[in-house]
Amino acid sequence: MRAVGTILFLVVLATAVATFARRWRIPAPSLLVLAGLGVALIPGTPALHVPPHTIALVVLPPLLYASAEELSLRDLKQVWRPVTVLAFGLVLASAAAVGAIVMAITPLPASMAFVLGAVLASTDPVAVTALGRRLSLPGRVQVLVQAESLFNDATSLVLFKVAVGIAVASSTVHWPMAVGQFALLAGGGTAVGAVTAGLVALIRRRTTDPVLDTVIALVTPYAAYVLAESAHTSGVTAVVVAGVLLGRSGHRLSDARIRLQVHAVYAVVVFLLESVVFSIVGLELPALVRDLPADTGKWPLQAAVIAVALLGIRILWMLPLAAVARPRRDGPSWRTAAVVTWAGTRGVMPLAAALSIPLVADSGHPLPGRELVLVLTTAVVVLTLVVQGLTLGPVVNRSGLALEPEHTAKEELHARDALTRAALDHLDQLTDLETVPEATLTRMQRNLSARLDDESGGPPADSADAAYRDLRHEIIAVQNTELRRLYDDHEISDTTRRRLQTDLDREDSALGER
């Protein structure tokens, strides 16, 4: 009963904080962490201990899946080279550097120092996606930040599993075996994710019940994660791969009514999970500190050193990458590098990984340094979310990369005009074929022509005429095709495509079934 009360309190707290964050234009994750920390410091607040694997199993799959589905595969193809360099090279470099620094400044043994390095080596897709929703970044830069955070998480957690295996077995690093395990975890997770996406796509194509389709969408990330973990591969990799593949083909798997319901339900689930988990990050830190051994009083300084080191390593890695990158239309490469560097916050993923560290080694003795690893991980997460999260907006604004509202509005207006003209061209063809009553065609042409003069782009007036409804369904299908063409030809961004797709879905759903 106490656990249920705590969860309900976190939901209420998160909703209130998120409301104020939106009003004050402050990143909600950063404010939620501070709110959780403030509540934990109130005398009499019960200590919060999240059981190992709870966050990894319950919270992470849907959040990772939602982030992966939002990823634009078209833009990902443009940035796959820097994403690969960051997702593999920077993760390995960060893990090695943090491990060495931790060995020098903390009493942790080498194996646990390597575990901490692997835990903190990657940025967090949940935090990055949540922070990025309020920033008007160009599509290529947004995808670069989001894709790096998704794929370097998969790399980091695979590396983490290797490190934990070594720490638990109390053995030395056998590099050929570690590399083989790394390849097996990553490759197996990719295969499981692809197979899961294929099976889900087959099922959803044959599903016409909105409730059943919503359940399938909610179950998919858990299925990918559990199947991959059961096969002793990377569950995170499987979820990311499944999300990217299904996000690409989502508009072909269901109709407008089902898409709207799935998106609405998923938005609520993601909001609740994100809000609660960021609050937990702040709530847990004081309780973890109280469990520390007596000889670890320097943890605040150690956490600050590690956080600065992670940022320094990221800067050193981005400088040569920016120097060799070819400048693009969205600005000089150093500006992109500055935004990508500062967007490298840590968040839920490192915390979930640290909480999943086993309590005992294979010998049966408690795993040495586990408490300190948890405290340092949580402290670094809090520092990066608060410092980098609260200042990411000004960094983006000073970089000059943020898109002006006028730019986005102009792009959307151009796209709406293109959709309307495609519909009018289709009506001209129908007029020549004489397959639709002339009165219905005239009525539709009048409504669409009025749209070209209406900057709001709102839907035309409803009609109960069956012939009119059928024609409007057909026109919306033509506009969907034109929308995909505009996107594939790089005339509109993924953000504009999603917004117009939602508008078309709403109009199609409001017309009712054919």
C-alpha positions in Angstrom: 0.0 0.0 0.0 2.9 2.3 0.8 4.4 1.7 -2.6 1.1 2.5 -4.4 0.8 5.7 -2.4 4.4 6.7 -3.3 3.7 6.2 -7.0 0.5 8.2 -6.9 2.3 11.0 -5.1 5.0 11.0 -7.8 2.4 11.2 -10.5 0.7 14.2 -8.9 4.1 15.8 -8.2 5.2 15.2 -11.8 2.0 16.6 -13.3 2.3 19.8 -11.3 6.0 20.2 -12.0 5.5 19.6 -15.7 2.7 22.1 -15.8 4.9 24.8 -14.3 7.9 23.8 -16.4 5.9 24.4 -19.6 4.6 27.7 -18.3 8.1 28.9 -17.3 9.7 27.3 -20.4 12.1 25.2 -18.3 13.0 21.6 -19.3 10.7 19.4 -17.3 13.3 16.6 -16.6 15.6 19.1 -14.9 12.8 20.6 -12.8 11.5 17.1 -11.9 14.9 16.1 -10.7 15.2 19.2 -8.5 11.6 18.6 -7.2 12.4 15.0 -6.3 15.6 16.1 -4.6 13.8 18.8 -2.6 11.1 16.3 -1.5 13.7 13.8 -0.4 15.4 16.4 1.8 12.2 17.2 3.8 12.6 15.6 7.3 10.4 12.6 7.6 10.3 11.7 4.0 10.6 7.8 3.7 13.7 6.5 1.9 13.0 5.4 -1.6 14.7 2.2 -2.8 13.8 1.0 -6.3 14.4 -2.8 -6.7 17.1 -3.8 -9.2 15.7 -4.4 -12.8 12.4 -2.6 -12.0 13.3 0.5 -14.1 15.1 -1.6 -16.7 12.1 -3.9 -17.2 9.1 -1.7 -16.6 10.1 1.8 -17.5 12.8 1.7 -20.1 11.3 -0.3 -23.0 8.3 2.0 -23.8 10.4 5.1 -23.4 13.2 3.8 -25.6 10.6 2.6 -28.1 8.9 6.0 -28.2 12.2 7.8 -28.8 13.2 5.3 -31.6 9.8 5.7 -33.3 10.3 9.4 -33.4 13.6 9.0 -35.2 13.5 10.1 -38.9 15.1 7.3 -40.9 15.6 9.6 -43.8 17.6 12.1 -41.8 19.4 9.2 -40.0 20.8 8.1 -43.4 22.4 11.6 -43.7 24.2 11.5 -40.3 25.0 7.8 -39.9 28.8 8.4 -40.1 29.0 10.8 -37.2 26.4 8.8 -35.3 28.6 5.7 -35.7 31.7 7.5 -34.6 30.0 8.8 -31.5 28.0 5.7 -30.7 31.0 3.4 -30.7 34.2 5.5 -30.5 33.1 8.0 -28.0 31.4 5.4 -25.8 34.5 3.3 -25.6 36.8 6.3 -25.1 34.5 7.7 -22.3 34.3 4.3 -20.6 38.1 3.9 -20.6 38.8 7.4 -19.5 36.2 7.4 -16.7 37.4 4.0 -15.5 40.9 5.3 -15.2 39.9 8.5 -13.5 37.7 6.6 -11.0 40.5 4.2 -10.2 42.7 7.3 -9.4 40.2 9.3 -7.2 38.0 6.6 -5.6 38.6 3.5 -3.6 36.7 1.4 -6.1 38.5 -1.7 -7.5 39.5 -1.8 -11.2 36.5 -4.0 -12.1 33.9 -1.8 -10.5 35.7 1.4 -11.9 35.2 -0.2 -15.4 31.5 -0.9 -14.6 31.0 2.8 -13.6 32.8 3.9 -16.8 30.5 1.7 -18.9 27.4 3.0 -17.0 28.2 6.7 -17.6 29.7 6.3 -21.1 26.5 7.1 -23.0 24.0 9.9 -23.1 20.4 9.2 -22.4 17.7 9.1 -25.1 14.8 9.6 -22.7 16.4 12.8 -21.3 17.6 14.0 -24.7 14.2 13.4 -26.4 12.4 15.1 -23.5 14.7 18.1 -23.6 14.8 18.3 -27.4 11.0 18.5 -27.8 11.1 22.2 -26.8 14.0 23.1 -29.1 13.5 24.2 -32.7 16.6 22.4 -34.1 17.0 21.6 -37.8 16.0 18.1 -38.6 19.6 16.9 -39.3 20.9 18.2 -36.0 17.9 16.9 -34.0 18.3 13.4 -35.5 22.1 13.5 -34.9 21.5 14.2 -31.2 18.6 11.7 -30.8 20.2 8.9 -32.8 23.5 9.2 -31.0 21.7 8.9 -27.6 19.8 5.9 -28.8 22.6 3.9 -30.4 25.3 4.8 -27.9 23.0 3.5 -25.1 22.9 0.2 -26.9 26.7 0.2 -27.1 27.1 1.3 -23.5 24.8 -1.3 -22.0 26.4 -4.1 -24.0 29.7 -2.9 -22.7 28.1 -2.7 -19.2 27.1 -6.3 -19.4 30.6 -7.4 -20.2 32.0 -5.2 -17.4 29.5 -6.6 -14.8 30.3 -10.2 -15.9 33.9 -9.5 -15.2 33.2 -7.8 -11.8 30.9 -10.6 -10.6 33.2 -13.3 -11.6 36.1 -11.4 -10.0 38.3 -12.3 -12.9 40.7 -10.3 -15.1 39.6 -8.9 -18.5 40.0 -11.5 -21.3 39.8 -9.2 -24.3 39.0 -11.7 -27.1 36.2 -13.1 -25.0 34.9 -9.7 -24.1 34.9 -8.6 -27.8 33.1 -11.8 -28.8 30.5 -11.2 -26.0 30.1 -7.6 -27.2 29.4 -8.7 -30.8 27.0 -11.5 -29.7 25.0 -9.1 -27.5 24.8 -6.3 -30.1 24.2 -8.6 -33.1 21.7 -10.8 -31.3 19.8 -7.8 -30.1 19.6 -6.3 -33.6 18.3 -9.6 -35.0 15.7 -10.0 -32.3 14.5 -6.4 -32.8 14.2 -6.9 -36.5 12.3 -10.2 -36.2 10.0 -8.6 -33.6 9.3 -5.6 -35.9 8.5 -8.0 -38.7 6.1 -10.0 -36.7 4.4 -7.0 -35.2 4.0 -5.5 -38.7 2.3 -8.6 -40.0 -0.1 -8.6 -37.0 -1.0 -4.9 -37.2 -1.7 -5.1 -40.9 -4.5 -7.6 -40.1 -5.9 -5.7 -37.1 -8.8 -3.3 -37.5 -9.7 -3.0 -33.8 -8.3 0.2 -32.3 -8.2 -1.3 -28.8 -6.3 -4.4 -29.9 -3.9 -2.3 -32.0 -3.2 0.0 -29.0 -2.5 -3.1 -26.8 -0.1 -4.5 -29.5 1.7 -1.1 -29.6 2.1 -1.0 -25.9 3.3 -4.7 -25.7 5.7 -4.4 -28.6 8.7 -2.8 -26.7 8.3 -5.3 -23.8 8.1 -8.2 -26.1 11.3 -7.1 -27.9 13.1 -6.5 -24.6 12.1 -9.8 -22.9 12.7 -11.9 -26.0 16.2 -10.4 -26.4 17.1 -10.8 -22.7 15.8 -14.4 -22.7 18.1 -15.1 -25.6 21.0 -13.6 -23.6 21.4 -10.7 -26.0 20.8 -6.9 -25.6 17.2 -6.0 -24.8 18.0 -2.3 -25.3 19.3 -2.9 -28.8 16.3 -5.0 -29.7 13.9 -2.3 -28.5 15.7 0.5 -30.4 15.9 -1.5 -33.7 12.2 -2.5 -33.4 11.2 1.1 -32.8 13.1 2.5 -35.7 11.8 -0.1 -38.1 8.1 0.2 -37.0 8.3 4.0 -36.8 9.3 4.1 -40.5 6.3 1.9 -41.6 3.7 3.0 -38.9 1.6 5.0 -41.4 1.1 1.8 -43.5 0.2 -0.5 -40.7 -3.1 1.1 -39.6 -5.8 3.6 -40.5 -6.2 7.1 -39.3 -8.6 6.2 -36.4 -6.2 3.6 -35.0 -3.1 5.9 -35.4 -4.8 8.7 -33.5 -5.8 6.4 -30.6 -2.4 4.7 -30.4 -0.6 8.1 -30.4 -2.9 9.5 -27.7 -2.5 6.5 -25.4 1.3 6.4 -25.9 1.6 10.1 -25.2 0.0 9.6 -21.8 2.1 6.6 -21.0 5.3 8.3 -22.0 4.4 11.4 -20.0 3.7 9.4 -16.8 6.8 7.2 -17.1 9.1 10.1 -17.9 7.7 12.2 -15.1 7.9 9.5 -12.4 11.3 8.2 -13.4 13.0 11.7 -13.4 11.4 12.4 -10.0 12.8 9.1 -8.7 16.3 10.2 -9.8 16.1 13.1 -7.4 14.3 11.2 -4.6 16.9 8.3 -4.5 20.1 10.3 -4.1 19.7 11.2 -0.3 18.7 7.6 0.5 21.7 6.2 -1.4 24.1 8.6 0.3 22.9 7.4 3.7 23.8 3.8 2.8 27.4 4.7 1.9 30.3 3.3 3.9 32.0 5.7 6.3 35.1 6.1 4.2 33.4 7.5 1.1 32.7 11.1 2.2 34.4 12.7 -0.8 31.7 11.5 -3.2 30.4 15.0 -4.1 33.8 16.1 -5.3 34.4 12.8 -7.1 31.0 13.1 -8.9 31.9 16.6 -9.9 35.2 15.5 -11.3 33.6 12.7 -13.2 30.9 15.0 -14.7 33.5 17.5 -15.8 35.7 14.7 -17.2 32.7 13.3 -19.3 32.1 16.8 -20.7 35.8 17.3 -21.4 36.1 14.0 -23.2 33.0 14.8 -25.3 34.5 18.2 -26.3 37.8 16.6 -27.2 36.1 14.0 -29.3 33.8 16.5 -31.0 36.5 19.0 -32.0 38.2 16.8 -34.6 34.9 15.5 -35.8 33.7 19.1 -36.3 36.9 20.0 -38.1 36.6 17.3 -40.7 32.9 17.6 -41.1 31.7 19.4 -44.3 29.7 22.6 -43.5 26.0 22.3 -44.2 23.2 24.7 -44.9 22.2 24.7 -41.2 25.4 26.4 -40.2 29.2 25.8 -39.6 30.1 22.5 -38.2 31.4 23.9 -34.9 27.9 25.2 -34.0 26.5 21.8 -34.5 29.3 20.3 -32.5 28.6 22.7 -29.6 24.9 21.8 -29.5 25.6 18.1 -29.8 28.3 18.3 -27.0 26.0 20.2 -24.6 23.1 17.9 -25.3 25.0 14.9 -23.9 23.1 14.7 -20.6 22.9 11.5 -18.6 19.6 10.3 -17.3 17.4 7.3 -16.8 19.5 4.7 -18.7 22.7 5.0 -16.5 20.5 4.9 -13.4 18.7 1.8 -14.6 22.0 0.1 -15.4 23.5 1.0 -12.1 20.4 -0.3 -10.2 20.7 -3.6 -12.1 24.2 -4.3 -10.7 24.1 -7.6 -8.8 24.2 -7.4 -5.0 26.7 -10.3 -4.6 29.6 -11.7 -6.6 29.8 -15.4 -7.7 31.7 -16.1 -4.5 28.7 -15.2 -2.5 30.3 -12.1 -0.9 28.7 -8.6 -1.4 29.9 -6.9 -4.5 32.5 -4.3 -3.4 31.8 -0.7 -4.1 28.2 -1.2 -5.4 26.8 1.6 -3.1 29.4 4.1 -4.2 28.8 3.3 -7.9 25.1 4.0 -7.4 25.7 7.3 -5.6 28.2 8.5 -8.1 26.0 7.5 -11.0 22.9 9.3 -9.5 25.0 12.4 -8.6 26.4 12.7 -12.2 22.9 12.2 -13.6 21.6 15.0 -11.4 24.4 17.3 -12.2 24.1 16.9 -16.0 20.3 17.1 -16.1 20.3 20.3 -14.0 23.4 22.1 -15.3 23.3 21.1 -19.0 19.5 20.7 -19.1 18.8 24.2 -17.8 21.3 25.8 -20.1 20.8 23.8 -23.3 18.2 26.2 -24.6 20.5 29.3 -24.3 23.3 27.3 -26.0 21.0 26.4 -28.9 19.9 30.0 -29.2 23.5 31.4 -29.1 24.5 28.8 -31.7 22.1 30.3 -34.3 20.9 26.8 -35.2 17.4 27.2 -33.8 14.7 27.6 -36.5 12.7 30.7 -36.3 8.9 30.2 -35.9 8.4 32.0 -39.2 10.5 29.4 -40.9 8.4 26.5 -39.6 5.2 28.3 -40.3 6.3 29.0 -43.9 7.3 25.4 -44.5 4.0 24.2 -43.1 2.0 26.6 -45.2 3.9 25.6 -48.4 3.2 21.9 -47.6 -0.5 22.5 -47.0 -0.8 24.4 -50.3 1.0 21.4 -52.1 -1.5 19.0 -50.5 -4.5 21.1 -51.6 -3.2 21.4 -55.2 -2.6 17.7 -55.4 -6.2 17.2 -54.3 -7.5 19.7 -56.9 -5.4 17.9 -59.7 -7.0 14.6 -58.7 -10.5 16.2 -58.9 -9.7 17.5 -62.4 -8.9 13.9 -63.4 -12.2 12.7 -61.9 -14.1 15.4 -63.8 -12.7 14.0 -67.0 -13.6 10.5 -66.1 -17.1 11.5 -65.0 -17.2 8.8 -62.3 -18.4 11.1 -59.5 -21.5 13.3 -59.5 -20.8 16.7 -60.8 -22.5 18.4 -57.8 -20.2 16.6 -55.4 -17.1 17.4 -57.4 -18.1 21.1 -57.6 -18.7 21.2 -53.8 -15.3 19.6 -53.1 -13.4 21.9 -55.5 -15.1 24.9 -53.8 -14.0 23.7 -50.3 -10.4 23.0 -51.4 -10.1 26.3 -53.3 -11.2 28.1 -50.2 -8.4 26.3 -48.3 -5.8 27.9 -50.6 -7.1 31.3 -49.5 -7.3 30.2 -45.8 -3.9 30.5 -44.1 -5.1 28.5 -41.1 -5.4 25.4 -43.3 -8.3 24.1 -41.3 -10.6 21.3 -42.5 -13.7 22.1 -44.6 -17.1 22.0 -43.2 -18.5 18.6 -42.4 -21.1 16.9 -44.7 -23.4 14.0 -44.1 -23.6 13.3 -47.9 -22.3 9.7 -48.4 -20.9 10.5 -51.9 -19.1 13.6 -50.5 -17.6 11.5 -47.6 -16.4 8.8 -49.9 -14.8 11.4 -52.2 -13.1 13.2 -49.2 -11.7 9.8 -48.1 -10.2 9.4 -51.5 -8.8 12.9 -51.5 -7.2 12.4 -48.1 -5.5 9.2 -49.5 -4.1 11.3 -52.4 -2.9 14.0 -49.9 -1.2 11.3 -47.8 0.7 10.2 -50.9 1.7 13.8 -51.7 2.8 14.3 -48.1 5.1 11.3 -48.3 6.5 12.6 -51.6 7.2 16.0 -50.1 9.1 14.3 -47.2 11.0 11.9 -49.4 12.1 14.7 -51.7 13.4 16.7 -48.6 10.9 19.5 -49.2 9.6 19.3 -45.6 11.0 18.3 -42.2 9.9 15.2 -40.2 8.3 17.5 -37.7 6.1 19.1 -40.4 5.3 15.7 -41.8 4.1 14.4 -38.5 2.0 17.5 -37.8 0.3 17.4 -41.2 -0.2 13.6 -40.9 -2.0 14.1 -37.6 -4.3 16.7 -39.2 -5.1 14.4 -42.1 -5.8 11.5 -39.7 -8.1 13.7 -37.6 -10.1 14.8 -40.6 -10.2 11.2 -42.0 -11.4 9.9 -38.6 -14.0 12.6 -38.3 -15.6 11.6 -41.6 -16.4 8.2 -40.2 -15.9 4.8 -41.9 -16.7 4.4 -45.6 
